[in-house]
Amino acid sequence: MIAELLDTFEAQKGLPRGHTKIVPLVETAGAYFRLRDIAKASPRIVALSLGAEDFALALSMEPMTGAPEDRPSGQFVASGPLRKV
């Protein structure tokens, strides 16, 4: 698991455990329906981000076109720690 690799890396670099945060990228319908499990997977997870183009393609939809600033944000925002979801 990535969190365990980060534990090792942080120890090697003298960083406190949990220093590095994770933002998983959700790109499939299967992952979308497992958001709660993904959010609870590690206390390092601080947000979830939607990979809009890959997500749309996975659902056989046309991805949005145009400038990034004209597209809706793909980030999920939580009001509290995600592991309590």
mmCIF file as gemmi writes it, N, C-alpha and C atoms, coordinates in Angstrom:
data_model
loop_
_atom_site.group_PDB
_atom_site.id
_atom_site.type_symbol
_atom_site.label_atom_id
_atom_site.label_alt_id
_atom_site.label_comp_id
_atom_site.label_asym_id
_atom_site.label_entity_id
_atom_site.label_seq_id
_atom_site.pdbx_PDB_ins_code
_atom_site.Cartn_x
_atom_site.Cartn_y
_atom_site.Cartn_z
_atom_site.occupancy
_atom_site.B_iso_or_equiv
_atom_site.pdbx_formal_charge
_atom_site.auth_seq_id
_atom_site.auth_asym_id
_atom_site.pdbx_PDB_model_num
ATOM 1 N N . MET Axp A 1 ? 0.841 -1.181 0 1 0 ? 1 A 1
ATOM 2 C CA . MET Axp A 1 ? 0 0 0 1 0 ? 1 A 1
ATOM 3 C C . MET Axp A 1 ? 0.89 1.25 0 1 0 ? 1 A 1
ATOM 4 N N . ILE Axp A 2 ? 0.449 2.273 -0.656 1 0 ? 2 A 1
ATOM 5 C CA . ILE Axp A 2 ? 1.232 3.504 -0.785 1 0 ? 2 A 1
ATOM 6 C C . ILE Axp A 2 ? 1.532 4.115 0.58 1 0 ? 2 A 1
ATOM 7 N N . ALA Axp A 3 ? 0.572 4.095 1.49 1 0 ? 3 A 1
ATOM 8 C CA . ALA Axp A 3 ? 0.771 4.694 2.819 1 0 ? 3 A 1
ATOM 9 C C . ALA Axp A 3 ? 1.942 4.032 3.543 1 0 ? 3 A 1
ATOM 10 N N . GLU Axp A 4 ? 2.083 2.715 3.405 1 0 ? 4 A 1
ATOM 11 C CA . GLU Axp A 4 ? 3.19 2.01 4.05 1 0 ? 4 A 1
ATOM 12 C C . GLU Axp A 4 ? 4.535 2.382 3.427 1 0 ? 4 A 1
ATOM 13 N N . LEU Axp A 5 ? 4.553 2.549 2.111 1 0 ? 5 A 1
ATOM 14 C CA . LEU Axp A 5 ? 5.781 2.996 1.451 1 0 ? 5 A 1
ATOM 15 C C . LEU Axp A 5 ? 6.15 4.402 1.917 1 0 ? 5 A 1
ATOM 16 N N . LEU Axp A 6 ? 5.141 5.245 2.088 1 0 ? 6 A 1
ATOM 17 C CA . LEU Axp A 6 ? 5.402 6.602 2.578 1 0 ? 6 A 1
ATOM 18 C C . LEU Axp A 6 ? 5.944 6.585 4.001 1 0 ? 6 A 1
ATOM 19 N N . ASP Axp A 7 ? 5.458 5.669 4.83 1 0 ? 7 A 1
ATOM 20 C CA . ASP Axp A 7 ? 5.995 5.533 6.198 1 0 ? 7 A 1
ATOM 21 C C . ASP Axp A 7 ? 7.501 5.294 6.144 1 0 ? 7 A 1
ATOM 22 N N . THR Axp A 8 ? 7.912 4.375 5.272 1 0 ? 8 A 1
ATOM 23 C CA . THR Axp A 8 ? 9.332 4.04 5.129 1 0 ? 8 A 1
ATOM 24 C C . THR Axp A 8 ? 10.118 5.239 4.614 1 0 ? 8 A 1
ATOM 25 N N . PHE Axp A 9 ? 9.617 5.878 3.578 1 0 ? 9 A 1
ATOM 26 C CA . PHE Axp A 9 ? 10.299 7.027 2.984 1 0 ? 9 A 1
ATOM 27 C C . PHE Axp A 9 ? 10.449 8.165 4.007 1 0 ? 9 A 1
ATOM 28 N N . GLU Axp A 10 ? 9.374 8.446 4.731 1 0 ? 10 A 1
ATOM 29 C CA . GLU Axp A 10 ? 9.427 9.526 5.734 1 0 ? 10 A 1
ATOM 30 C C . GLU Axp A 10 ? 10.445 9.212 6.82 1 0 ? 10 A 1
ATOM 31 N N . ALA Axp A 11 ? 10.484 7.942 7.264 1 0 ? 11 A 1
ATOM 32 C CA . ALA Axp A 11 ? 11.46 7.556 8.289 1 0 ? 11 A 1
ATOM 33 C C . ALA Axp A 11 ? 12.881 7.749 7.77 1 0 ? 11 A 1
ATOM 34 N N . GLN Axp A 12 ? 13.124 7.377 6.521 1 0 ? 12 A 1
ATOM 35 C CA . GLN Axp A 12 ? 14.452 7.533 5.922 1 0 ? 12 A 1
ATOM 36 C C . GLN Axp A 12 ? 14.861 8.993 5.828 1 0 ? 12 A 1
ATOM 37 N N . LYS Axp A 13 ? 13.882 9.859 5.593 1 0 ? 13 A 1
ATOM 38 C CA . LYS Axp A 13 ? 14.167 11.286 5.418 1 0 ? 13 A 1
ATOM 39 C C . LYS Axp A 13 ? 14.047 12.082 6.725 1 0 ? 13 A 1
ATOM 40 N N . GLY Axp A 14 ? 13.715 11.4 7.821 1 0 ? 14 A 1
ATOM 41 C CA . GLY Axp A 14 ? 13.595 12.087 9.104 1 0 ? 14 A 1
ATOM 42 C C . GLY Axp A 14 ? 12.334 12.929 9.228 1 0 ? 14 A 1
ATOM 43 N N . LEU Axp A 15 ? 11.329 12.622 8.429 1 0 ? 15 A 1
ATOM 44 C CA . LEU Axp A 15 ? 10.053 13.344 8.489 1 0 ? 15 A 1
ATOM 45 C C . LEU Axp A 15 ? 9.111 12.647 9.465 1 0 ? 15 A 1
ATOM 46 N N . PRO Axp A 16 ? 8.231 13.389 10.106 1 0 ? 16 A 1
ATOM 47 C CA . PRO Axp A 16 ? 7.269 12.738 11 1 0 ? 16 A 1
ATOM 48 C C . PRO Axp A 16 ? 6.325 11.834 10.215 1 0 ? 16 A 1
ATOM 49 N N . ARG Axp A 17 ? 5.951 10.729 10.83 1 0 ? 17 A 1
ATOM 50 C CA . ARG Axp A 17 ? 5.02 9.798 10.185 1 0 ? 17 A 1
ATOM 51 C C . ARG Axp A 17 ? 3.699 10.513 9.897 1 0 ? 17 A 1
ATOM 52 N N . GLY Axp A 18 ? 3.197 10.354 8.674 1 0 ? 18 A 1
ATOM 53 C CA . GLY Axp A 18 ? 1.962 11.012 8.273 1 0 ? 18 A 1
ATOM 54 C C . GLY Axp A 18 ? 2.168 12.389 7.667 1 0 ? 18 A 1
ATOM 55 N N . HIS Axp A 19 ? 3.415 12.811 7.527 1 0 ? 19 A 1
ATOM 56 C CA . HIS Axp A 19 ? 3.732 14.126 6.97 1 0 ? 19 A 1
ATOM 57 C C . HIS Axp A 19 ? 3.189 14.289 5.549 1 0 ? 19 A 1
ATOM 58 N N . THR Axp A 20 ? 3.34 13.237 4.747 1 0 ? 20 A 1
ATOM 59 C CA . THR Axp A 20 ? 2.928 13.278 3.351 1 0 ? 20 A 1
ATOM 60 C C . THR Axp A 20 ? 1.458 12.868 3.242 1 0 ? 20 A 1
ATOM 61 N N . LYS Axp A 21 ? 0.676 13.691 2.564 1 0 ? 21 A 1
ATOM 62 C CA . LYS Axp A 21 ? -0.759 13.435 2.408 1 0 ? 21 A 1
ATOM 63 C C . LYS Axp A 21 ? -1.037 12.807 1.049 1 0 ? 21 A 1
ATOM 64 N N . ILE Axp A 22 ? -2.21 12.189 0.923 1 0 ? 22 A 1
ATOM 65 C CA . ILE Axp A 22 ? -2.604 11.506 -0.311 1 0 ? 22 A 1
ATOM 66 C C . ILE Axp A 22 ? -3.932 12.075 -0.802 1 0 ? 22 A 1
ATOM 67 N N . VAL Axp A 23 ? -4.019 12.285 -2.127 1 0 ? 23 A 1
ATOM 68 C CA . VAL Axp A 23 ? -5.276 12.679 -2.778 1 0 ? 23 A 1
ATOM 69 C C . VAL Axp A 23 ? -5.515 11.673 -3.909 1 0 ? 23 A 1
ATOM 70 N N . PRO Axp A 24 ? -6.321 10.63 -3.647 1 0 ? 24 A 1
ATOM 71 C CA . PRO Axp A 24 ? -6.596 9.645 -4.697 1 0 ? 24 A 1
ATOM 72 C C . PRO Axp A 24 ? -7.369 10.256 -5.86 1 0 ? 24 A 1
ATOM 73 N N . LEU Axp A 25 ? -7.07 9.767 -7.041 1 0 ? 25 A 1
ATOM 74 C CA . LEU Axp A 25 ? -7.744 10.205 -8.259 1 0 ? 25 A 1
ATOM 75 C C . LEU Axp A 25 ? -8.755 9.135 -8.66 1 0 ? 25 A 1
ATOM 76 N N . VAL Axp A 26 ? -10.033 9.488 -8.676 1 0 ? 26 A 1
ATOM 77 C CA . VAL Axp A 26 ? -11.122 8.578 -9.013 1 0 ? 26 A 1
ATOM 78 C C . VAL Axp A 26 ? -11.39 8.709 -10.509 1 0 ? 26 A 1
ATOM 79 N N . GLU Axp A 27 ? -11.207 7.597 -11.239 1 0 ? 27 A 1
ATOM 80 C CA . GLU Axp A 27 ? -11.312 7.666 -12.7 1 0 ? 27 A 1
ATOM 81 C C . GLU Axp A 27 ? -12.268 6.648 -13.299 1 0 ? 27 A 1
ATOM 82 N N . THR Axp A 28 ? -12.903 5.82 -12.484 1 0 ? 28 A 1
ATOM 83 C CA . THR Axp A 28 ? -13.805 4.796 -13.009 1 0 ? 28 A 1
ATOM 84 C C . THR Axp A 28 ? -15.112 4.783 -12.229 1 0 ? 28 A 1
ATOM 85 N N . ALA Axp A 29 ? -16.135 4.209 -12.833 1 0 ? 29 A 1
ATOM 86 C CA . ALA Axp A 29 ? -17.423 4.091 -12.147 1 0 ? 29 A 1
ATOM 87 C C . ALA Axp A 29 ? -17.281 3.191 -10.921 1 0 ? 29 A 1
ATOM 88 N N . GLY Axp A 30 ? -16.485 2.134 -11.023 1 0 ? 30 A 1
ATOM 89 C CA . GLY Axp A 30 ? -16.265 1.254 -9.878 1 0 ? 30 A 1
ATOM 90 C C . GLY Axp A 30 ? -15.667 1.995 -8.699 1 0 ? 30 A 1
ATOM 91 N N . ALA Axp A 31 ? -14.685 2.839 -8.976 1 0 ? 31 A 1
ATOM 92 C CA . ALA Axp A 31 ? -14.07 3.63 -7.906 1 0 ? 31 A 1
ATOM 93 C C . ALA Axp A 31 ? -15.068 4.633 -7.337 1 0 ? 31 A 1
ATOM 94 N N . TYR Axp A 32 ? -15.898 5.206 -8.198 1 0 ? 32 A 1
ATOM 95 C CA . TYR Axp A 32 ? -16.902 6.176 -7.74 1 0 ? 32 A 1
ATOM 96 C C . TYR Axp A 32 ? -17.82 5.544 -6.694 1 0 ? 32 A 1
ATOM 97 N N . PHE Axp A 33 ? -18.226 4.306 -6.935 1 0 ? 33 A 1
ATOM 98 C CA . PHE Axp A 33 ? -19.127 3.631 -6.007 1 0 ? 33 A 1
ATOM 99 C C . PHE Axp A 33 ? -18.407 3.104 -4.765 1 0 ? 33 A 1
ATOM 100 N N . ARG Axp A 34 ? -17.088 3.252 -4.728 1 0 ? 34 A 1
ATOM 101 C CA . ARG Axp A 34 ? -16.308 2.858 -3.551 1 0 ? 34 A 1
ATOM 102 C C . ARG Axp A 34 ? -15.664 4.064 -2.874 1 0 ? 34 A 1
ATOM 103 N N . LEU Axp A 35 ? -16.191 5.26 -3.129 1 0 ? 35 A 1
ATOM 104 C CA . LEU Axp A 35 ? -15.601 6.481 -2.559 1 0 ? 35 A 1
ATOM 105 C C . LEU Axp A 35 ? -15.424 6.396 -1.048 1 0 ? 35 A 1
ATOM 106 N N . ARG Axp A 36 ? -16.42 5.882 -0.351 1 0 ? 36 A 1
ATOM 107 C CA . ARG Axp A 36 ? -16.344 5.801 1.119 1 0 ? 36 A 1
ATOM 108 C C . ARG Axp A 36 ? -15.176 4.896 1.531 1 0 ? 36 A 1
ATOM 109 N N . ASP Axp A 37 ? -15.03 3.756 0.888 1 0 ? 37 A 1
ATOM 110 C CA . ASP Axp A 37 ? -13.923 2.851 1.207 1 0 ? 37 A 1
ATOM 111 C C . ASP Axp A 37 ? -12.576 3.491 0.89 1 0 ? 37 A 1
ATOM 112 N N . ILE Axp A 38 ? -12.503 4.153 -0.234 1 0 ? 38 A 1
ATOM 113 C CA . ILE Axp A 38 ? -11.255 4.82 -0.633 1 0 ? 38 A 1
ATOM 114 C C . ILE Axp A 38 ? -10.902 5.912 0.379 1 0 ? 38 A 1
ATOM 115 N N . ALA Axp A 39 ? -11.884 6.712 0.758 1 0 ? 39 A 1
ATOM 116 C CA . ALA Axp A 39 ? -11.644 7.808 1.703 1 0 ? 39 A 1
ATOM 117 C C . ALA Axp A 39 ? -11.174 7.301 3.057 1 0 ? 39 A 1
ATOM 118 N N . LYS Axp A 40 ? -11.643 6.127 3.465 1 0 ? 40 A 1
ATOM 119 C CA . LYS Axp A 40 ? -11.291 5.558 4.767 1 0 ? 40 A 1
ATOM 120 C C . LYS Axp A 40 ? -10.003 4.732 4.737 1 0 ? 40 A 1
ATOM 121 N N . ALA Axp A 41 ? -9.415 4.54 3.573 1 0 ? 41 A 1
ATOM 122 C CA . ALA Axp A 41 ? -8.279 3.631 3.424 1 0 ? 41 A 1
ATOM 123 C C . ALA Axp A 41 ? -7.05 4.042 4.225 1 0 ? 41 A 1
ATOM 124 N N . SER Axp A 42 ? -6.874 5.331 4.458 1 0 ? 42 A 1
ATOM 125 C CA . SER Axp A 42 ? -5.693 5.809 5.186 1 0 ? 42 A 1
ATOM 126 C C . SER Axp A 42 ? -5.976 7.177 5.785 1 0 ? 42 A 1
ATOM 127 N N . PRO Axp A 43 ? -5.453 7.433 6.981 1 0 ? 43 A 1
ATOM 128 C CA . PRO Axp A 43 ? -5.599 8.783 7.548 1 0 ? 43 A 1
ATOM 129 C C . PRO Axp A 43 ? -4.82 9.836 6.762 1 0 ? 43 A 1
ATOM 130 N N . ARG Axp A 44 ? -3.95 9.405 5.866 1 0 ? 44 A 1
ATOM 131 C CA . ARG Axp A 44 ? -3.197 10.337 5.021 1 0 ? 44 A 1
ATOM 132 C C . ARG Axp A 44 ? -4.078 10.968 3.95 1 0 ? 44 A 1
ATOM 133 N N . ILE Axp A 45 ? -5.211 10.346 3.642 1 0 ? 45 A 1
ATOM 134 C CA . ILE Axp A 45 ? -6.084 10.845 2.581 1 0 ? 45 A 1
ATOM 135 C C . ILE Axp A 45 ? -6.795 12.097 3.075 1 0 ? 45 A 1
ATOM 136 N N . VAL Axp A 46 ? -6.574 13.195 2.351 1 0 ? 46 A 1
ATOM 137 C CA . VAL Axp A 46 ? -7.135 14.494 2.764 1 0 ? 46 A 1
ATOM 138 C C . VAL Axp A 46 ? -8.19 15.006 1.796 1 0 ? 46 A 1
ATOM 139 N N . ALA Axp A 47 ? -8.296 14.393 0.621 1 0 ? 47 A 1
ATOM 140 C CA . ALA Axp A 47 ? -9.284 14.804 -0.382 1 0 ? 47 A 1
ATOM 141 C C . ALA Axp A 47 ? -9.382 13.7 -1.42 1 0 ? 47 A 1
ATOM 142 N N . LEU Axp A 48 ? -10.402 13.776 -2.237 1 0 ? 48 A 1
ATOM 143 C CA . LEU Axp A 48 ? -10.555 12.889 -3.384 1 0 ? 48 A 1
ATOM 144 C C . LEU Axp A 48 ? -10.709 13.769 -4.61 1 0 ? 48 A 1
ATOM 145 N N . SER Axp A 49 ? -10.12 13.345 -5.715 1 0 ? 49 A 1
ATOM 146 C CA . SER Axp A 49 ? -10.203 14.133 -6.936 1 0 ? 49 A 1
ATOM 147 C C . SER Axp A 49 ? -10.788 13.271 -8.046 1 0 ? 49 A 1
ATOM 148 N N . LEU Axp A 50 ? -11.641 13.862 -8.852 1 0 ? 50 A 1
ATOM 149 C CA . LEU Axp A 50 ? -12.265 13.152 -9.96 1 0 ? 50 A 1
ATOM 150 C C . LEU Axp A 50 ? -11.458 13.39 -11.237 1 0 ? 50 A 1
ATOM 151 N N . GLY Axp A 51 ? -10.99 12.308 -11.848 1 0 ? 51 A 1
ATOM 152 C CA . GLY Axp A 51 ? -10.32 12.388 -13.152 1 0 ? 51 A 1
ATOM 153 C C . GLY Axp A 51 ? -11.409 12.436 -14.213 1 0 ? 51 A 1
ATOM 154 N N . ALA Axp A 52 ? -11.905 13.62 -14.478 1 0 ? 52 A 1
ATOM 155 C CA . ALA Axp A 52 ? -13.128 13.806 -15.262 1 0 ? 52 A 1
ATOM 156 C C . ALA Axp A 52 ? -13.079 13.173 -16.652 1 0 ? 52 A 1
ATOM 157 N N . GLU Axp A 53 ? -11.974 13.342 -17.368 1 0 ? 53 A 1
ATOM 158 C CA . GLU Axp A 53 ? -11.912 12.811 -18.727 1 0 ? 53 A 1
ATOM 159 C C . GLU Axp A 53 ? -11.951 11.287 -18.719 1 0 ? 53 A 1
ATOM 160 N N . ASP Axp A 54 ? -11.11 10.663 -17.892 1 0 ? 54 A 1
ATOM 161 C CA . ASP Axp A 54 ? -11.096 9.207 -17.82 1 0 ? 54 A 1
ATOM 162 C C . ASP Axp A 54 ? -12.41 8.67 -17.267 1 0 ? 54 A 1
ATOM 163 N N . PHE Axp A 55 ? -12.99 9.371 -16.291 1 0 ? 55 A 1
ATOM 164 C CA . PHE Axp A 55 ? -14.272 8.964 -15.723 1 0 ? 55 A 1
ATOM 165 C C . PHE Axp A 55 ? -15.349 8.977 -16.811 1 0 ? 55 A 1
ATOM 166 N N . ALA Axp A 56 ? -15.402 10.054 -17.581 1 0 ? 56 A 1
ATOM 167 C CA . ALA Axp A 56 ? -16.389 10.16 -18.66 1 0 ? 56 A 1
ATOM 168 C C . ALA Axp A 56 ? -16.192 9.06 -19.689 1 0 ? 56 A 1
ATOM 169 N N . LEU Axp A 57 ? -14.958 8.808 -20.09 1 0 ? 57 A 1
ATOM 170 C CA . LEU Axp A 57 ? -14.681 7.76 -21.069 1 0 ? 57 A 1
ATOM 171 C C . LEU Axp A 57 ? -15.054 6.383 -20.535 1 0 ? 57 A 1
ATOM 172 N N . ALA Axp A 58 ? -14.825 6.143 -19.232 1 0 ? 58 A 1
ATOM 173 C CA . ALA Axp A 58 ? -15.189 4.856 -18.629 1 0 ? 58 A 1
ATOM 174 C C . ALA Axp A 58 ? -16.694 4.628 -18.68 1 0 ? 58 A 1
ATOM 175 N N . LEU Axp A 59 ? -17.464 5.716 -18.722 1 0 ? 59 A 1
ATOM 176 C CA . LEU Axp A 59 ? -18.928 5.629 -18.785 1 0 ? 59 A 1
ATOM 177 C C . LEU Axp A 59 ? -19.449 5.813 -20.207 1 0 ? 59 A 1
ATOM 178 N N . SER Axp A 60 ? -18.536 5.745 -21.183 1 0 ? 60 A 1
ATOM 179 C CA . SER Axp A 60 ? -18.877 5.936 -22.601 1 0 ? 60 A 1
ATOM 180 C C . SER Axp A 60 ? -19.517 7.294 -22.854 1 0 ? 60 A 1
ATOM 181 N N . MET Axp A 61 ? -19.038 8.312 -22.151 1 0 ? 61 A 1
ATOM 182 C CA . MET Axp A 61 ? -19.516 9.686 -22.32 1 0 ? 61 A 1
ATOM 183 C C . MET Axp A 61 ? -18.423 10.497 -22.997 1 0 ? 61 A 1
ATOM 184 N N . GLU Axp A 62 ? -18.82 11.619 -23.563 1 0 ? 62 A 1
ATOM 185 C CA . GLU Axp A 62 ? -17.852 12.544 -24.15 1 0 ? 62 A 1
ATOM 186 C C . GLU Axp A 62 ? -17.245 13.392 -23.034 1 0 ? 62 A 1
ATOM 187 N N . PRO Axp A 63 ? -15.916 13.437 -22.939 1 0 ? 63 A 1
ATOM 188 C CA . PRO Axp A 63 ? -15.304 14.335 -21.958 1 0 ? 63 A 1
ATOM 189 C C . PRO Axp A 63 ? -15.586 15.787 -22.334 1 0 ? 63 A 1
ATOM 190 N N . MET Axp A 64 ? -15.594 16.667 -21.336 1 0 ? 64 A 1
ATOM 191 C CA . MET Axp A 64 ? -15.812 18.09 -21.589 1 0 ? 64 A 1
ATOM 192 C C . MET Axp A 64 ? -14.61 18.668 -22.323 1 0 ? 64 A 1
ATOM 193 N N . THR Axp A 65 ? -14.881 19.623 -23.17 1 0 ? 65 A 1
ATOM 194 C CA . THR Axp A 65 ? -13.808 20.302 -23.881 1 0 ? 65 A 1
ATOM 195 C C . THR Axp A 65 ? -13.785 21.76 -23.442 1 0 ? 65 A 1
ATOM 196 N N . GLY Axp A 66 ? -12.776 22.463 -23.848 1 0 ? 66 A 1
ATOM 197 C CA . GLY Axp A 66 ? -12.661 23.869 -23.495 1 0 ? 66 A 1
ATOM 198 C C . GLY Axp A 66 ? -11.569 24.085 -22.474 1 0 ? 66 A 1
ATOM 199 N N . ALA Axp A 67 ? -11.403 25.325 -22.099 1 0 ? 67 A 1
ATOM 200 C CA . ALA Axp A 67 ? -10.363 25.709 -21.157 1 0 ? 67 A 1
ATOM 201 C C . ALA Axp A 67 ? -10.651 25.128 -19.776 1 0 ? 67 A 1
ATOM 202 N N . PRO Axp A 68 ? -9.61 24.68 -19.054 1 0 ? 68 A 1
ATOM 203 C CA . PRO Axp A 68 ? -9.819 24.1 -17.728 1 0 ? 68 A 1
ATOM 204 C C . PRO Axp A 68 ? -10.589 25.006 -16.773 1 0 ? 68 A 1
ATOM 205 N N . GLU Axp A 69 ? -10.373 26.308 -16.874 1 0 ? 69 A 1
ATOM 206 C CA . GLU Axp A 69 ? -11.065 27.223 -15.95 1 0 ? 69 A 1
ATOM 207 C C . GLU Axp A 69 ? -12.567 27.312 -16.234 1 0 ? 69 A 1
ATOM 208 N N . ASP Axp A 70 ? -13 26.831 -17.393 1 0 ? 70 A 1
ATOM 209 C CA . ASP Axp A 70 ? -14.422 26.841 -17.734 1 0 ? 70 A 1
ATOM 210 C C . ASP Axp A 70 ? -15.132 25.545 -17.344 1 0 ? 70 A 1
ATOM 211 N N . ARG Axp A 71 ? -14.371 24.568 -16.851 1 0 ? 71 A 1
ATOM 212 C CA . ARG Axp A 71 ? -14.945 23.273 -16.481 1 0 ? 71 A 1
ATOM 213 C C . ARG Axp A 71 ? -15.227 23.231 -14.988 1 0 ? 71 A 1
ATOM 214 N N . PRO Axp A 72 ? -16.194 22.413 -14.588 1 0 ? 72 A 1
ATOM 215 C CA . PRO Axp A 72 ? -16.42 22.263 -13.148 1 0 ? 72 A 1
ATOM 216 C C . PRO Axp A 72 ? -15.22 21.604 -12.489 1 0 ? 72 A 1
ATOM 217 N N . SER Axp A 73 ? -15.003 21.906 -11.233 1 0 ? 73 A 1
ATOM 218 C CA . SER Axp A 73 ? -13.898 21.32 -10.485 1 0 ? 73 A 1
ATOM 219 C C . SER Axp A 73 ? -14.156 19.84 -10.253 1 0 ? 73 A 1
ATOM 220 N N . GLY Axp A 74 ? -13.107 19.033 -10.307 1 0 ? 74 A 1
ATOM 221 C CA . GLY Axp A 74 ? -13.23 17.604 -10.073 1 0 ? 74 A 1
ATOM 222 C C . GLY Axp A 74 ? -12.879 17.205 -8.658 1 0 ? 74 A 1
ATOM 223 N N . GLN Axp A 75 ? -12.738 18.166 -7.754 1 0 ? 75 A 1
ATOM 224 C CA . GLN Axp A 75 ? -12.324 17.826 -6.406 1 0 ? 75 A 1
ATOM 225 C C . GLN Axp A 75 ? -13.529 17.712 -5.481 1 0 ? 75 A 1
ATOM 226 N N . PHE Axp A 76 ? -13.542 16.635 -4.7 1 0 ? 76 A 1
ATOM 227 C CA . PHE Axp A 76 ? -14.575 16.446 -3.695 1 0 ? 76 A 1
ATOM 228 C C . PHE Axp A 76 ? -14.122 17.171 -2.434 1 0 ? 76 A 1
ATOM 229 N N . VAL Axp A 77 ? -14.989 17.909 -1.824 1 0 ? 77 A 1
ATOM 230 C CA . VAL Axp A 77 ? -14.633 18.655 -0.62 1 0 ? 77 A 1
ATOM 231 C C . VAL Axp A 77 ? -15.411 18.072 0.546 1 0 ? 77 A 1
ATOM 232 N N . ALA Axp A 78 ? -14.719 17.808 1.629 1 0 ? 78 A 1
ATOM 233 C CA . ALA Axp A 78 ? -15.359 17.292 2.836 1 0 ? 78 A 1
ATOM 234 C C . ALA Axp A 78 ? -15.202 18.308 3.957 1 0 ? 78 A 1
ATOM 235 N N . SER Axp A 79 ? -16.191 18.393 4.818 1 0 ? 79 A 1
ATOM 236 C CA . SER Axp A 79 ? -16.139 19.369 5.89 1 0 ? 79 A 1
ATOM 237 C C . SER Axp A 79 ? -15.403 18.846 7.106 1 0 ? 79 A 1
ATOM 238 N N . GLY Axp A 80 ? -15.094 17.582 7.151 1 0 ? 80 A 1
ATOM 239 C CA . GLY Axp A 80 ? -14.386 16.995 8.289 1 0 ? 80 A 1
ATOM 240 C C . GLY Axp A 80 ? -13.396 15.968 7.79 1 0 ? 80 A 1
ATOM 241 N N . PRO Axp A 81 ? -12.706 15.31 8.7 1 0 ? 81 A 1
ATOM 242 C CA . PRO Axp A 81 ? -11.74 14.284 8.271 1 0 ? 81 A 1
ATOM 243 C C . PRO Axp A 81 ? -12.439 13.2 7.459 1 0 ? 81 A 1
ATOM 244 N N . LEU Axp A 82 ? -11.856 12.847 6.334 1 0 ? 82 A 1
ATOM 245 C CA . LEU Axp A 82 ? -12.475 11.875 5.447 1 0 ? 82 A 1
ATOM 246 C C . LEU Axp A 82 ? -12.606 10.502 6.075 1 0 ? 82 A 1
ATOM 247 N N . ARG Axp A 83 ? -11.724 10.141 6.988 1 0 ? 83 A 1
ATOM 248 C CA . ARG Axp A 83 ? -11.815 8.809 7.561 1 0 ? 83 A 1
ATOM 249 C C . ARG Axp A 83 ? -13.045 8.641 8.428 1 0 ? 83 A 1
ATOM 250 N N . LYS Axp A 84 ? -13.746 9.728 8.76 1 0 ? 84 A 1
ATOM 251 C CA . LYS Axp A 84 ? -14.971 9.656 9.528 1 0 ? 84 A 1
ATOM 252 C C . LYS Axp A 84 ? -16.21 9.592 8.637 1 0 ? 84 A 1
ATOM 253 N N . VAL Axp A 85 ? -15.989 9.518 7.316 1 0 ? 85 A 1
ATOM 254 C CA . VAL Axp A 85 ? -17.097 9.492 6.356 1 0 ? 85 A 1
ATOM 255 C C . VAL Axp A 85 ? -17.947 8.264 6.579 1 0 ? 85 A 1
